[in-house]
């Protein structure tokens, strides 16, 4: 997706920052130029503050998006992913696994999921960083069940896993 969006903003670094925040938060643009997260209206000033730009940059970015049919179709359909359980996992009795590997290699999610399932662990949430947006992308799994050293060893032994961190 980003390879289709970013070329439109390469000459306008500040607009690129706005677009990155829009993607990060799942902010869509209506045909009328409104910024939305679901049915919640987002003010230009709020997005500008988050992106570190002037509010006029947000409005010009929206204008650029709406003036391009491909960008307009993409940004009309962007939706937020949902709530991350990572920060509340410990309070809920869950474990958080941070896994690094080759983000462009097929099968890492499948391999990790298989090991967890074979050991009776339930994946409550799985989040994958977009390698086009994040320099060092990771997979984040929020897991319930008994996380033993044996399970961690099996995960570390997977050929697709370069690094593994258990957050308690």
Backbone as a ProteinNet text record, in pm:
[ID]
protein_1_A
[PRIMARY]
XXXXXXXXXXXXXXXXXXXXXXXXXXXXXXXXXXXXXXXXXXXXXXXXXXXXXXXXXXXXXXXXXXXXXXXXXXXXXXXXXXXXXXXXXXXXXXXXXXXXXXXXXXXXXXXXXXXXXXXXXXXXXXXXXXXXXXXXXXXXXXXXXXXXXXXXXXXXXXXXXXXXXXXX
[TERTIARY]
82.3	0	87.2	187.5	269.2	345	382.4	453.8	363.1	232.9	138.1	112	129.1	95.2	215.9	327	441.5	497.6	501.6	556.1	482.6	357.5	279.9	325.5	401	434.8	586.1	667.9	813.6	870.4	808.6	861.5	808.8	714.8	654.5	670.1	784.7	815.7	710.5	663	564.5	432.3	394.9	273.1	293	414.3	444.8	425.4	464.2	445.7	297.7	216.7	71.9	16.6	57.5	10	51.7	173.1	219.4	130.9	97.8	10.8	-130.2	-177.5	-310.2	-314	-209.4	-202.7	-186.6	-99.4	-74.9	-203.4	-284.9	-405.3	-531.7	-520.7	-637.9	-733.1	-679.3	-761.6	-799.8	-928.5	-977.8	-1016.4	-1037.8	-1080.8	-1212.8	-1315.3	-1443.3	-1434.6	-1528.1	-1531	-1547	-1603	-1619.2	-1496.5	-1391.5	-1267.2	-1258.6	-1353	-1347.2	-1250.4	-1182.5	-1094	-1171.4	-1162.9	-1242.3	-1160.5	-1187.2	-1147	-1279	-1319	-1453.1	-1554.2	-1644.1	-1740	-1700.1	-1577.3	-1525.8	-1455.2	-1497	-1432.2	-1297.3	-1197.7	-1064.7	-1037.5	-998.6	-968.8	-831	-820.2	-692.1	-581.9	-614.5	-512.8	-461.4	-548.8	-506.3	-408.7	-441.5	-352.5	-222.5	-231.4	-112.1	-17	-72.1	10.2	80.7	8.1	65.8	175	156	252.3	365.9	353.2	457.7	459.6	339.8	329.6	222.2	213.5	110.2	-22.8	-132.5	-264.4	-292.4	-233.9	-255.1	-194	-89.2	-28.1	-125.8	-198.8	-299.5	-404.7	-453.5	-558.8	-507.8	-383.6	-329.7	-306.6	-272.6	-257	-391	-494.5	-629.8	-668.9	-638.9	-668.3	-596.8	-469.8	-393	-452.5	-490.8	-551.9	-680.6	-764.7	-893.4	-880.7	-770	-752	-697.7	-656.8	-603.8	-701.3	-756.7	-861.2	-811	-687.3	-634.7	-616.9	-555.9	-537.8	-672.9	-765.2	-898.5	-965.3	-957.9	-1019	-950.7	-818.7	-746	-783.7	-775.4	-797.5	-944.5	-1036.9	-1178.3	-1200.8	-1116.7	-1138.3	-1048.3	-956.7	-867.5	-948.5	-919.1	-986.8	-881.8	-909.3	-815.8	-815.5	-702.4	-689.1	-765.5	-761.9	-829.3	-738.4	-782.8	-710.2	-597.4	-480.9	-368.4	-375.6	-358.4	-359.3	-220.3	-119.1	19.2	40.5	-7	17.4	-62.2	-170	-253.5	-236.9	-151.7	-137.8	-106.4	-10.1	28.2	-88.8	-165.5	-281.4	-389.1	-392.3	-492	-441	-314.8	-256.2	-201.8	-175.5	-123	26.7	88.6	229.4	238.7	347.1	371.8	503	495.8	614.4	645.1	768.2	815.7	912.1	882.6	961.9	1013.2	1142.9	1200.3	1245.1	1236.1	1273.8	1270.2	1281.4	1274	1128.1	1090.8	950.5	900.3	991.6	951.1	953.1	987.4	988.4	850.5	798.1	666.4	674.5	570.9	556.3	590.2	645.5	686.7	566.3	457.3	338.6	285.2	283.6	237.1	323.8	455.8	547.2	531	527.3	513.6	378.4	272.8	138.5	130.1	195.1	193.4	259.1	375	443.8	357.2	297.8	213.2	92.7	27.2	-90.7	-54.7	57.5	101.1	129.1	155.1	184.9	69.1	-49.4	-169.6	-182.5	-105.9	-114.4	-214.3	-289.2	-391	-342.8	-345.8	-309.1	-430.3	-416.3	-524	-519.1	-396.7	-379.6	-246.5	-243.1	-119.9	-110.7	-0.1	21.3	152.6	150.5	271.8	302.8	425.9	469.3	484.2	452.2	467.8	613.1	683.9	825.8	849.9	747.5	762.2	752.8	698.8	681.2	779.8	826.1	909.5	1044.9	1151.6	1286.5	1316.5	1284.8	1305.9	1170.1	1097.9	963.8	966.4	862.6	848.3	707	697.3	566.5	543.9	424.7	390.7	272.1	291.1	184.3	147	19.3	-32.2	-91.7	-39.5	-68.4	-116.1	-213.5	-252.7	-215.6	-181.9	-140.5	-5.8	44.2	170.1	288.5	358.4	473.5	597.7	637.5	751.7	879.3	990.2	1120	1127	1060.3	1056.4	991.9	882.8	814.1	905.5	969.8	1060.1	1175.8	1228.5	1336.9	1291	1170.5	1116.2	1098.8	1053.4	1035.2	1169.6	1268	1400.1	1466.1	1430.5	1489.7	1430	1319.1	1257	1350.3	1366.1	1456.8	1415.1	1287.1	1239.2	1255.2	1285.9	1295.5	1441.5	1467.8	1601.9	1618	1510.1	1514.3	1381	1387.4	1265.8	1278.5	1176.9	1173.5	1039.5	1044.6	922.9	906.8	794.8	764.1	663.3	696.8	606.6	518.5
-118.5	0	125.6	126.2	246.5	278.9	174.7	199.5	270.8	262.1	332.3	474.4	496.3	625.7	719.7	672.3	759.1	834.6	776.3	853.4	985.6	993.4	1116.4	1228.1	1192.3	1289.4	1308.1	1254.9	1258.5	1400.4	1490.7	1627.5	1715.9	1666.8	1743.1	1663.7	1678.1	1599.7	1618.2	1740.5	1764.5	1692.5	1687.6	1614.8	1464.4	1417.3	1276.6	1242.6	1334.3	1310.8	1300.6	1383	1377.9	1243.3	1201.3	1073.8	956.9	958.4	851	842.8	957.2	958.1	909.3	947.6	902.5	750.3	693.1	547.4	483.2	539.2	484.4	477.5	581.1	588.2	541.6	508.3	464.9	579.1	696.7	814.1	814.3	818.4	823.1	966.4	986.5	1116.5	1094.9	1170.5	1161.1	1241.6	1219.3	1295.7	1445.1	1477.7	1618.2	1676	1594.9	1643.8	1634	1563.6	1545.5	1433.4	1448.5	1344.5	1264.6	1131.6	1045.4	926.3	885.7	754.3	686.7	593.6	537.5	648.1	670.6	780.8	902.6	903.7	1013.2	1116	1242.7	1348.9	1384.7	1404.3	1443.1	1585.7	1671.8	1810.2	1819.9	1909.6	1931.5	1964.1	2044.4	2085	1966	1871.9	1753.8	1668.6	1645.2	1567.7	1643.5	1774.2	1855.5	1847.6	1856.3	1848.3	1713.1	1607.2	1473.2	1454.4	1512.9	1498.3	1600.6	1697.9	1799.7	1899.9	1932.3	2027.1	2131.1	2231.9	2333.7	2276.9	2324.1	2273.4	2293.1	2395.8	2419.6	2308.4	2244.7	2132.2	2014.6	1995	1888.7	1916	2037.8	2070.6	2056.7	2096.9	2082.4	1935	1854.1	1710.2	1647.8	1685.6	1636.8	1678.5	1801.1	1848.6	1767.2	1735.3	1654	1514.1	1456.6	1322.6	1323.6	1423.6	1428.3	1460.7	1526.2	1561.3	1445.5	1338.2	1220.6	1104.9	1051.8	949.6	824.9	781.6	662.8	687.1	800.9	832.9	849.2	913.8	932.3	800.1	705.1	573.4	502	512.9	446.6	508.4	641.4	706.5	710.6	692.4	678.7	548.4	449	314.6	277.6	362.2	331.5	324.7	223.4	204.2	171.5	205.9	170.1	19.7	-30.8	-174	-212.2	-131.8	-162	-139.4	-180.8	-159.4	-260.1	-210.5	-297.8	-339.3	-468.5	-520.5	-520.6	-478	-489.1	-421.1	-299.3	-224.2	-277.5	-348.4	-401	-551.3	-613.4	-759.8	-812	-752	-799.8	-788.4	-682.2	-663.9	-768.9	-820.3	-920.3	-1063.2	-1076.9	-1209.6	-1270.3	-1189.4	-1237.1	-1212	-1277.4	-1256.9	-1183.9	-1108.9	-1041.6	-1094.1	-1143.1	-1189.9	-1091	-1042.4	-955.7	-1037.4	-1051.1	-1138	-1058.3	-1068.9	-1006.5	-1116.2	-1085.3	-1178.4	-1104.6	-1175.6	-1115.2	-1088.3	-961.4	-924.4	-958.6	-985.4	-1017.3	-1167.1	-1247	-1392.5	-1446.9	-1530.3	-1589.4	-1694	-1700.4	-1810.2	-1784.9	-1669.8	-1649	-1650.6	-1588.7	-1588.5	-1731.1	-1805.3	-1943.6	-2030.5	-2016.7	-2098.1	-2068.9	-1941.6	-1903.2	-1948.5	-1926.9	-1966.8	-2117.3	-2193.7	-2339.5	-2383.2	-2325.4	-2361.2	-2325.5	-2208.1	-2166.5	-2259.7	-2291.8	-2379.3	-2520.1	-2573.9	-2708.4	-2718.1	-2603.6	-2602.3	-2547.5	-2543.6	-2506.3	-2358.9	-2274.3	-2130.1	-2068.6	-1971	-1905.2	-1765.2	-1736.6	-1602.8	-1512.9	-1412.8	-1316.2	-1203.6	-1174.6	-1069.4	-1088.9	-1059.6	-1063.2	-933.7	-865.8	-739.4	-748.4	-704.7	-705.8	-564.3	-519.8	-389.1	-394.7	-286.5	-276.9	-242.8	-328.9	-303.3	-178.8	-129.2	-4.6	118.1	100.2	212.4	208.5	89.3	70.4	15	77	34.4	-107.8	-139.5	-273.9	-334.2	-386.3	-437.7	-561	-572.6	-687.5	-741.6	-865.7	-926.3	-919.7	-886.1	-880.9	-974.2	-1068.2	-1161.8	-1140	-1125.2	-1124.4	-1263.1	-1335.1	-1477.5	-1508.7	-1599.9	-1649.8	-1797.2	-1838.2	-1976.4	-1979.1	-2099.8	-2118.8	-2108.6	-1997.9	-1973.3	-2032.3	-2149.8	-2218.8	-2190.6	-2224.2	-2213.3	-2302.8	-2416.6	-2508.7	-2442.6	-2370.7	-2301.5	-2194.6	-2119.2	-2013.5	-2072.1	-2184.7	-2251.2	-2295.3	-2349.3	-2391.6	-2271.9	-2161.2	-2041	-1987	-1984	-1934.1	-2022.8	-2149.9	-2244	-2232.7	-2160.7	-2146.6	-2070.7	-2118.2	-2051.6	-1908.2	-1878.4	-1744.2	-1643.3	-1690.1	-1602.1	-1562.9	-1431.6	-1378.3	-1337.8	-1288.2	-1241	-1259.5	-1279.7	-1305.7	-1239.7	-1164.5	-1101	-1132.5	-1179.9	-1204.3	-1088.7	-1019.4	-907.9	-959	-947.8	-1000.4	-892.7
0	0	0	85	97.5	-29.5	-104.1	-229.1	-329.4	-311.3	-398.3	-347.9	-217.7	-157.7	-152.5	-98.5	-71	-191.3	-311.1	-424.1	-450	-408.9	-427.5	-333.4	-229.5	-126.8	-107.3	-197.3	-177.6	-179.1	-251.1	-257.3	-145.6	-70	40.2	169.1	234.1	353.8	464.6	482.5	589.2	558.9	432.5	396.7	418.6	393.4	417.3	564.9	653.7	797.4	832.5	769.6	792.1	745	626.4	570.6	659.8	710	799.2	923.4	981.5	1100.5	1066	948.5	907.5	896.8	841.2	828.5	966.1	1047.9	1181.9	1264.7	1258.7	1340.8	1268.8	1139.8	1064.8	1034.3	1003.1	974.6	826.9	802.2	664.6	628.6	497.9	446.4	372.8	411.6	340.4	211.2	122.3	-3.4	22.3	136.3	174.4	243.2	258.5	317.5	468	529.2	674.6	709.5	820.6	872.4	976.7	967.3	1055.8	1103.7	1226	1276.3	1310.4	1223.6	1236.9	1215.2	1313.3	1301.2	1384.4	1434.3	1516.1	1428	1437.1	1361	1422.6	1337.5	1381.7	1333	1422.6	1386.6	1320.1	1223.6	1156.6	1256.8	1357.2	1454.3	1536.1	1565.2	1641.7	1560.4	1434.8	1348.5	1324.2	1305.6	1283.6	1403	1521.5	1642.4	1651.2	1623	1627.8	1523.2	1405.8	1296.1	1304.5	1393.1	1408	1293.3	1241.7	1131.2	1162.7	1078.4	1089.6	1040.1	1093.2	1054.9	906.6	846	702.7	618.3	670.1	599.5	596	703.6	707.2	600.3	594.2	498	355	328.6	192.9	158.5	257.9	235.9	199.5	271.3	241	99.7	63.7	-71.4	-178.1	-151.6	-246.5	-257.9	-145.8	-146	-228.2	-206.7	-275.6	-424.4	-461.6	-603	-686.6	-621	-690.5	-668.7	-777.3	-762.4	-689.9	-717.6	-651	-501.4	-465.8	-323.9	-254.3	-321.7	-263.6	-231.5	-325.3	-301.5	-184.8	-176	-67	67.1	76.9	206	247.8	155.9	194.4	269.1	242.6	296.7	414.4	450.7	563.1	691.9	772.6	901.1	1007.8	1133	1240.4	1265.6	1310.6	1338.2	1464.1	1564.4	1690.2	1808.2	1922.9	2046.9	2062.8	2098.1	2128.3	2275.3	2299.2	2436.3	2499.9	2426.5	2472.9	2607.7	2622.7	2746.7	2865.2	2839.5	2948.2	2968.8	2888.8	2892.8	3032.8	3100.2	3234	3331.2	3320.5	3408.7	3383.6	3260.6	3223.5	3238.8	3281	3299.6	3171.1	3070.3	2942.8	2933.8	2837	2805.6	2671.9	2654.2	2526.9	2470.3	2346.7	2275.2	2164.5	2162.8	2055.3	1971.2	1843.9	1757.5	1638.9	1614.6	1495.2	1400.4	1274.2	1168.4	1036.3	929	796.6	763.9	762.6	741.7	601.7	510.7	373.2	346.1	447.7	433.9	469.3	385.3	410.1	521.5	603.7	697.7	842.7	877.8	1017.2	1111.4	1073.1	1159.9	1175.1	1066.7	1069.2	1159.2	1146.4	1228	1376.1	1411.4	1552.7	1605.5	1529	1571.2	1594.8	1508.4	1522.9	1653.1	1684	1809.1	1929.4	1926.5	2038.9	2053.1	1942.9	1946.9	1992.8	1944.3	1982.8	2132.4	2195.5	2338.4	2421.1	2362.1	2435.1	2468.4	2401.6	2425.8	2328.4	2376.9	2296.4	2258.3	2130.8	2083.3	2100.4	2185.7	2208.4	2105.8	2060	1961.4	1891.6	1763.1	1685.3	1605.3	1618.8	1549	1472	1347.7	1265.9	1220.5	1246.2	1197.5	1046.6	981.4	836.4	805.6	733.3	705.7	620.6	554.8	479.5	570	690.5	783.1	899.5	936.6	1055	1011.1	1059.5	1021.1	1066	1189.8	1245.1	1280.7	1183.1	1211.5	1301.4	1382.7	1472.7	1465	1505.6	1530.1	1679.7	1719.3	1860.3	1882.4	1972	2007.3	2153.6	2180	2316.6	2335.4	2437.1	2451.6	2592.9	2602.8	2734.5	2743.4	2863.3	2887	2956	2978.9	3051.9	2956.1	2961.6	2874.3	2941.3	2897.7	2958.4	2880.7	2943.2	2876.2	2754.2	2759.4	2646.4	2523.7	2546.2	2436.4	2378.1	2464.9	2417.3	2337.3	2381.7	2308.5	2169.5	2161.9	2032.1	1938.4	1994.4	1912.9	1863.5	1952.4	1914	1809.6	1807	1711.9	1571.9	1558.5	1426.5	1332.4	1209.6	1115.8	1081.1	1091.3	1056.6	1170.2	1291.3	1407.6	1431.1	1422.4	1450.2	1595.9	1653.8	1792.3	1860.2	1991.3	2068.7	2204.9	2242.1	2374.3	2438.1	2561.8	2639	2735.9	2725	2813.7	2914.4	3041.7	3146.6	3202.7
[MASK]
++++++++++++++++++++++++++++++++++++++++++++++++++++++++++++++++++++++++++++++++++++++++++++++++++++++++++++++++++++++++++++++++++++++++++++++++++++++++++++++++++++++++

